[in-house]
């Protein structure tokens, strides 16, 4: 399949953020069943696949911060029998305009005879399979999904899409929690600072005062690498220079404490006490000849290991910081599609009887064309199949874009710049004015969701 020829764009970072499917009162009508129908044949949001043992349960943690908690013995087959053995879990999320558009999941809700579009704070789909057959949850069992979200708004409600009835079913009010697992791991990494496992050797300087320490290496096993080295003063103050403190000579010290100075791996703090005199200074071990070469090689190897460990900690911290700070909680009692939604009414909306022109050389089967209005900074999507073109609505105060999905996974578009030329005062309020939108065909076909992401960003 040919890649589409796209106009210049800025790549959208594909992370989970709030996606808004703009909602307006479209009509008073009887609720009708709806089905999940992808507009593109070859473009979809891939599932994240995991496997678990049914008898054991599992916790699945995703890179964006989403957590999925599955109890042991949770699944039954089509005959109602307990599932034993391996269960494949398929999970995916729909967040931005491209993901919602390609999903084909109906985003309309029927309430009291009024059909409205959803505004979503995050949507997900979860399925389970055993031996190639789809399985469901055992009655009384639940899966808890803590889904990554990037908004702290709390006025959303949870819905489940009933595949059989083709309708959204209200579940519960919004549950928004902190990503505590992320926060705990970052806090642990902050405290997990690696140390170099060997001291940095210094070459012996015969012009400097040198002394020896009789260290009990059974008491200080971490200093056993220093056995046999000599010591020299590493400071600059005469008061702490052993060579300039004659009272230190020929004393039997009752207590000796020596510790590495962090951040300066070649130096140590030395504390001496004998009941009458206390002395603190900074020293460094010095070696020469073959001992210097051996100590240097050992330090270089230890330092390389230290740098590698430090880099791994840095990478892990960066990975965790990419996770969502907040999570929305779904209680899943049956497999399928779930959404956190609210209904948005545009008070300044313009109502049109819309028609769409795809160019002189384009004569697609209109029954195979679906129009998508993308609005609200690329965070809102409204789907318009041909049967709803006469109900087309938009807000002149929003940034609007149009994408038409044509046969063969081809698309035609209208940029926000072109759309902005439509002035609200050109249309009569509370009257559906006929209007034809002129769209431009994009060369080639959509090959992936990323193609659509880039296209939307460029409009």
C-alpha positions as CSV (number, residue, x, y, z in Angstrom):
1,X,0.0,0.0,0.0
2,X,1.4,3.4,-1.0
3,X,2.3,5.9,1.7
4,X,0.2,9.1,1.5
5,X,2.0,12.3,0.3
6,X,1.4,14.6,3.2
7,X,1.9,18.3,3.5
8,X,4.5,19.5,6.0
9,X,3.7,18.7,9.6
10,X,5.0,18.5,13.2
11,X,5.0,15.0,14.6
12,X,2.6,14.5,17.4
13,X,4.0,12.7,20.4
14,X,1.9,9.6,20.9
15,X,1.1,9.6,24.6
16,X,-2.1,9.3,26.3
17,X,-4.0,12.6,26.7
18,X,-7.5,13.8,27.0
19,X,-9.5,13.3,23.8
20,X,-12.8,15.2,23.4
21,X,-15.5,14.0,21.1
22,X,-17.6,17.1,20.9
23,X,-21.2,16.6,21.8
24,X,-24.3,18.5,20.7
25,X,-28.0,17.7,20.8
26,X,-28.5,16.3,17.3
27,X,-32.1,15.2,17.4
28,X,-34.9,13.7,19.3
29,X,-35.1,10.1,18.2
30,X,-35.5,6.5,19.4
31,X,-32.3,4.9,20.4
32,X,-31.0,2.6,17.7
33,X,-28.3,-0.1,18.0
34,X,-24.8,0.8,16.9
35,X,-21.9,-1.4,16.0
36,X,-18.1,-0.9,16.1
37,X,-17.1,-0.4,12.5
38,X,-13.6,0.8,11.6
39,X,-13.6,3.5,8.9
40,X,-10.2,2.2,7.6
41,X,-9.6,-1.3,6.4
42,X,-5.9,-1.5,7.1
43,X,-5.5,1.1,9.9
44,X,-6.2,0.4,13.5
45,X,-5.0,0.8,17.1
46,X,-2.9,-2.3,17.9
47,X,-3.6,-4.3,21.0
48,X,-1.0,-4.6,23.7
49,X,-0.8,-8.4,24.3
50,X,0.0,-10.2,27.6
51,X,-0.4,-13.7,28.8
52,X,-1.2,-15.1,32.3
53,X,-2.2,-18.3,34.0
54,X,-5.9,-18.3,34.8
55,X,-5.4,-20.0,38.2
56,X,-2.8,-17.5,39.4
57,X,-4.1,-14.1,38.4
58,X,-1.8,-11.3,37.4
59,X,-0.9,-7.6,37.5
60,X,-0.1,-6.0,34.2
61,X,1.7,-2.7,34.2
62,X,2.0,-0.7,31.0
63,X,4.7,1.9,30.0
64,X,2.3,4.8,30.2
65,X,1.3,4.1,33.8
66,X,-1.8,2.0,33.2
67,X,-2.2,-0.9,35.7
68,X,-4.5,-3.9,35.1
69,X,-5.3,-6.1,38.2
70,X,-6.8,-9.6,37.4
71,X,-7.8,-12.0,40.1
72,X,-7.1,-15.7,40.1
73,X,-9.8,-18.0,38.6
74,X,-11.6,-15.1,36.9
75,X,-12.5,-16.5,33.5
76,X,-15.2,-18.9,32.2
77,X,-15.6,-20.3,28.7
78,X,-18.8,-20.1,26.5
79,X,-20.3,-23.0,28.4
80,X,-19.7,-21.4,31.8
81,X,-16.8,-23.7,32.7
82,X,-13.8,-22.4,34.6
83,X,-10.9,-21.6,32.4
84,X,-7.6,-23.3,33.4
85,X,-4.2,-22.6,31.9
86,X,-2.9,-19.8,29.8
87,X,-5.1,-16.8,29.0
88,X,-4.1,-14.2,26.5
89,X,-5.1,-10.6,27.4
90,X,-5.6,-8.0,24.7
91,X,-5.7,-4.4,25.8
92,X,-5.6,-1.0,24.0
93,X,-6.5,2.6,24.7
94,X,-8.0,5.3,22.6
95,X,-6.9,8.9,23.5
96,X,-6.2,11.3,20.7
97,X,-8.3,12.2,17.6
98,X,-6.6,9.7,15.3
99,X,-7.1,6.8,17.8
100,X,-10.8,7.5,18.3
101,X,-11.3,8.0,14.6
102,X,-9.7,4.8,13.5
103,X,-11.4,2.7,16.3
104,X,-14.8,2.9,14.7
105,X,-16.3,2.8,18.2
106,X,-19.7,4.7,18.3
107,X,-19.3,7.8,20.4
108,X,-23.0,8.8,20.6
109,X,-25.1,8.3,23.7
110,X,-28.9,8.1,23.9
111,X,-30.6,9.5,26.9
112,X,-34.3,10.4,27.3
113,X,-34.8,10.2,23.6
114,X,-31.9,12.7,22.9
115,X,-28.8,11.5,21.0
116,X,-25.6,13.3,22.0
117,X,-21.9,12.9,21.3
118,X,-19.5,11.9,24.0
119,X,-16.5,13.9,25.3
120,X,-14.0,11.3,26.5
121,X,-11.4,11.5,29.2
122,X,-10.1,8.1,28.1
123,X,-11.4,5.0,26.4
124,X,-10.1,1.4,26.5
125,X,-10.9,-2.0,25.3
126,X,-10.0,-5.3,27.0
127,X,-10.5,-8.9,25.7
128,X,-9.4,-12.3,26.9
129,X,-8.8,-15.5,25.0
130,X,-8.1,-19.2,25.9
131,X,-7.1,-21.7,23.3
132,X,-8.0,-19.2,20.6
133,X,-11.6,-18.7,21.8
134,X,-12.8,-15.5,23.5
135,X,-13.7,-15.9,27.2
136,X,-15.5,-13.7,29.6
137,X,-15.4,-12.9,33.3
138,X,-16.9,-15.3,35.8
139,X,-20.0,-13.8,37.5
140,X,-18.9,-12.0,40.7
141,X,-15.3,-11.5,39.4
142,X,-14.0,-8.1,38.4
143,X,-10.9,-6.7,36.7
144,X,-9.6,-3.3,38.0
145,X,-8.1,-1.1,35.3
146,X,-6.3,2.1,36.4
147,X,-6.0,3.9,33.1
148,X,-3.4,6.6,32.4
149,X,-5.0,10.1,32.0
150,X,-3.6,13.6,31.7
151,X,-6.4,15.7,33.0
152,X,-7.6,16.3,36.6
153,X,-11.2,17.2,35.7
154,X,-13.5,15.1,37.8
155,X,-16.9,15.4,36.1
156,X,-16.8,12.4,33.9
157,X,-18.8,9.2,34.2
158,X,-17.9,5.6,33.3
159,X,-19.7,3.7,30.6
160,X,-19.5,0.2,29.1
161,X,-20.4,-0.4,25.4
162,X,-22.9,-3.3,25.2
163,X,-21.9,-5.2,22.1
164,X,-25.2,-7.0,21.9
165,X,-27.5,-4.0,22.4
166,X,-25.2,-1.5,20.5
167,X,-25.6,1.1,23.3
168,X,-23.5,2.6,26.0
169,X,-24.5,1.6,29.5
170,X,-23.8,3.9,32.5
171,X,-21.5,2.3,35.1
172,X,-20.4,4.8,37.8
173,X,-19.2,8.3,38.5
174,X,-15.6,9.4,38.0
175,X,-12.8,7.8,40.0
176,X,-9.5,9.7,39.6
177,X,-6.5,8.7,41.7
178,X,-2.7,9.5,41.8
179,X,-0.3,7.2,40.1
180,X,1.1,6.1,43.4
181,X,3.1,3.2,42.0
182,X,5.0,5.7,39.7
183,X,5.6,8.1,42.6
184,X,6.9,5.4,44.9
185,X,9.3,4.1,42.4
186,X,10.7,7.6,41.6
187,X,11.2,8.2,45.3
188,X,13.1,4.9,45.7
189,X,15.3,5.8,42.7
190,X,16.1,9.2,44.3
191,X,17.5,7.4,47.2
192,X,19.3,4.7,45.2
193,X,22.5,6.4,44.4
194,X,25.3,4.0,43.4
195,X,28.8,4.0,44.8
196,X,32.1,3.1,43.2
197,X,33.3,-0.2,44.5
198,X,37.0,0.7,44.5
199,X,39.1,3.7,45.7
200,X,40.8,6.0,43.3
201,X,44.5,5.5,43.7
202,X,47.0,8.4,43.9
203,X,50.7,8.0,43.0
204,X,53.1,8.2,46.0
205,X,54.8,11.6,46.3
206,X,58.1,11.2,48.2
207,X,58.2,15.0,49.0
208,X,55.0,14.8,51.1
209,X,54.6,13.5,54.6
210,X,53.5,9.9,54.6
211,X,52.2,7.8,57.4
212,X,50.7,4.3,58.0
213,X,47.4,3.3,59.6
214,X,46.9,0.0,61.4
215,X,43.3,-0.7,60.3
216,X,41.4,-3.7,61.7
217,X,40.1,-5.1,58.4
218,X,37.8,-7.6,60.2
219,X,36.0,-4.6,61.6
220,X,36.1,-2.6,58.4
221,X,35.9,-5.3,55.6
222,X,34.9,-2.6,53.1
223,X,38.4,-1.2,53.4
224,X,40.3,-4.4,52.8
225,X,41.4,-3.1,49.4
226,X,43.5,-0.5,51.3
227,X,45.6,-3.1,53.1
228,X,49.3,-2.3,52.6
229,X,48.8,1.3,51.2
230,X,50.4,4.4,52.7
231,X,48.6,7.6,53.5
232,X,49.2,11.3,52.8
233,X,47.3,14.4,53.8
234,X,44.7,15.6,51.2
235,X,43.7,18.9,52.7
236,X,45.0,22.5,52.8
237,X,44.6,23.6,56.4
238,X,47.7,23.4,58.7
239,X,45.4,22.6,61.7
240,X,44.4,19.3,60.1
241,X,47.8,18.4,58.6
242,X,49.2,15.4,60.5
243,X,52.8,16.5,59.6
244,X,52.3,19.8,61.4
245,X,50.7,18.4,64.6
246,X,53.6,16.9,66.6
247,X,51.2,15.9,69.4
248,X,49.8,13.1,67.1
249,X,53.0,11.2,66.9
250,X,53.6,8.0,69.0
251,X,50.1,7.9,70.3
252,X,48.0,4.7,70.8
253,X,44.6,5.6,69.4
254,X,41.7,3.9,71.0
255,X,39.3,4.7,68.2
256,X,40.0,5.0,64.4
257,X,37.2,5.9,62.0
258,X,37.8,6.1,58.2
259,X,35.2,6.7,55.6
260,X,35.1,7.5,51.9
261,X,34.1,11.0,51.0
262,X,31.3,10.8,48.4
263,X,31.8,12.8,45.3
264,X,35.6,12.6,45.8
265,X,36.4,9.0,45.5
266,X,40.1,9.3,46.1
267,X,39.8,10.8,49.6
268,X,38.8,9.6,53.0
269,X,37.8,11.3,56.2
270,X,39.9,10.1,59.1
271,X,38.9,10.5,62.8
272,X,41.2,9.6,65.7
273,X,40.5,9.5,69.4
274,X,42.3,8.2,72.6
275,X,40.2,9.6,75.4
276,X,42.2,12.8,75.7
277,X,42.8,13.9,72.1
278,X,40.4,14.0,69.1
279,X,41.7,14.7,65.6
280,X,39.9,14.8,62.3
281,X,41.5,15.2,58.9
282,X,41.3,14.3,55.2
283,X,43.6,11.8,53.7
284,X,44.3,9.8,50.5
285,X,45.8,6.4,50.0
286,X,49.0,6.5,47.9
287,X,50.6,3.6,46.1
288,X,53.5,3.1,43.7
289,X,55.0,0.7,41.2
290,X,53.1,-2.4,40.3
291,X,50.6,-1.7,43.1
292,X,49.6,1.6,41.5
293,X,49.0,-0.2,38.1
294,X,46.8,-2.9,39.8
295,X,44.9,-0.4,41.8
296,X,44.3,1.9,38.8
297,X,43.0,-0.9,36.7
298,X,40.7,-2.1,39.4
299,X,39.4,1.5,39.9
300,X,38.8,2.0,36.2
301,X,36.7,-1.2,36.0
302,X,34.7,-0.3,39.1
303,X,34.1,3.3,37.8
304,X,32.8,1.9,34.4
305,X,30.4,-0.3,36.3
306,X,29.3,2.6,38.5
307,X,28.7,4.8,35.4
308,X,26.6,2.0,33.8
309,X,24.5,1.6,36.9
310,X,24.0,5.4,37.2
311,X,22.9,5.5,33.6
312,X,20.4,2.7,34.1
313,X,18.9,4.5,37.1
314,X,18.7,7.7,35.0
315,X,16.9,5.9,32.2
316,X,14.5,4.2,34.6
317,X,13.7,7.5,36.2
318,X,13.1,9.1,32.8
319,X,10.8,6.2,31.8
320,X,8.8,6.6,35.0
321,X,8.5,10.4,34.6
322,X,6.9,9.8,31.2
323,X,4.0,7.9,32.9
324,X,0.8,9.7,33.6
325,X,0.6,11.3,37.0
326,X,-3.1,10.5,37.3
327,X,-5.2,7.4,36.7
328,X,-8.9,6.8,36.0
329,X,-10.3,3.6,37.5
330,X,-12.5,1.2,35.7
331,X,-14.3,-1.7,37.4
332,X,-14.6,-4.3,34.6
333,X,-17.4,-6.9,35.1
334,X,-17.5,-8.0,31.5
335,X,-14.9,-7.8,28.7
336,X,-15.3,-5.1,26.1
337,X,-15.0,-1.3,25.6
338,X,-15.2,1.2,28.4
339,X,-15.1,5.0,28.4
340,X,-15.0,7.9,30.8
341,X,-17.3,10.5,29.2
342,X,-19.3,13.6,29.6
343,X,-21.6,15.4,27.2
344,X,-20.6,18.7,25.8
345,X,-23.1,21.2,24.4
346,X,-21.9,24.0,22.1
347,X,-24.1,27.0,22.8
348,X,-22.6,28.9,19.8
349,X,-23.1,26.1,17.3
350,X,-24.0,26.7,13.6
351,X,-26.4,24.1,12.0
352,X,-26.0,23.2,8.4
353,X,-27.3,20.9,5.7
354,X,-23.9,19.9,4.5
355,X,-22.6,18.6,1.2
356,X,-19.0,17.7,0.4
357,X,-17.0,18.2,-2.8
358,X,-13.9,16.0,-3.1
359,X,-12.6,17.5,-6.4
360,X,-13.5,17.3,-10.1
361,X,-11.8,14.0,-10.5
362,X,-13.2,12.4,-7.4
363,X,-16.6,10.6,-7.6
364,X,-16.6,8.2,-4.7
365,X,-19.6,6.1,-3.7
366,X,-21.0,8.6,-1.1
367,X,-22.5,5.7,0.9
368,X,-18.9,4.6,1.5
369,X,-17.7,8.0,2.7
370,X,-17.6,9.1,6.3
371,X,-16.8,12.7,7.4
372,X,-15.1,13.5,10.7
373,X,-15.0,17.0,12.2
374,X,-11.9,17.4,14.4
375,X,-12.2,20.4,16.6
376,X,-11.0,21.9,20.0
377,X,-7.2,21.8,19.4
378,X,-7.4,18.3,17.8
379,X,-9.0,16.9,20.9
380,X,-12.6,16.6,19.7
381,X,-14.1,14.3,17.0
382,X,-17.6,14.1,15.6
383,X,-18.5,11.4,13.1
384,X,-20.8,12.2,10.2
385,X,-21.9,9.4,7.9
386,X,-23.9,10.4,4.8
387,X,-27.2,9.9,6.6
388,X,-26.2,12.7,9.1
389,X,-24.8,15.3,6.7
390,X,-28.0,17.2,7.0
391,X,-27.4,17.5,10.7
392,X,-23.9,18.9,10.4
393,X,-23.0,21.3,13.3
394,X,-19.8,23.2,14.2
395,X,-18.7,26.0,16.5
396,X,-17.2,29.0,14.7
397,X,-15.1,29.8,17.8
398,X,-13.2,26.5,17.7
399,X,-10.3,25.4,15.5
400,X,-12.0,23.0,13.1
401,X,-10.6,20.5,10.5
402,X,-12.3,18.0,8.3
403,X,-11.2,14.5,7.3
404,X,-13.2,12.4,4.9
405,X,-12.5,8.7,4.8
406,X,-12.9,7.5,1.2
407,X,-12.9,3.9,-0.2
408,X,-9.5,2.3,-0.3
409,X,-8.3,3.9,2.9
410,X,-7.9,7.2,1.1
411,X,-8.7,10.6,2.6
412,X,-9.7,14.1,1.7
413,X,-9.1,17.0,4.0
414,X,-10.0,20.6,4.8
415,X,-7.5,22.5,6.9
416,X,-8.3,24.7,9.8
417,X,-7.1,27.7,7.8
418,X,-9.7,27.0,5.1
419,X,-12.4,26.2,7.6
420,X,-11.7,29.6,9.4
421,X,-12.9,31.4,6.3
422,X,-16.4,30.3,7.2
423,X,-17.9,33.2,9.3
424,X,-20.7,32.6,11.7
425,X,-22.5,35.7,10.5
426,X,-22.8,34.1,7.1
427,X,-25.3,31.6,8.4
428,X,-28.7,32.1,10.0
429,X,-28.9,31.0,13.6
430,X,-31.5,28.3,14.3
431,X,-31.8,27.6,10.6
432,X,-30.0,24.8,8.7
433,X,-28.4,26.6,5.8
434,X,-27.2,24.4,2.9
435,X,-23.4,24.6,2.5
436,X,-20.9,22.7,0.4
437,X,-17.4,22.0,1.9
438,X,-14.6,21.7,-0.6
439,X,-12.0,19.1,0.5
440,X,-8.6,18.3,-1.0
441,X,-7.6,14.7,-1.8
442,X,-4.4,13.4,-0.1
443,X,-2.2,11.3,-2.4
444,X,-1.9,7.6,-1.5
445,X,-3.6,5.7,1.3
446,X,-3.4,5.8,5.0
447,X,-1.0,3.0,6.0
448,X,-1.0,3.4,9.8
449,X,-2.4,5.3,12.7
450,X,0.8,7.3,12.8
451,X,0.1,8.5,9.3
452,X,-3.2,9.9,10.5
453,X,-1.6,11.5,13.5
454,X,0.8,13.3,11.3
455,X,-1.9,14.4,8.9
456,X,-4.1,15.8,11.6
457,X,-1.2,17.7,13.0
458,X,-0.5,19.2,9.7
459,X,-3.9,20.6,9.0
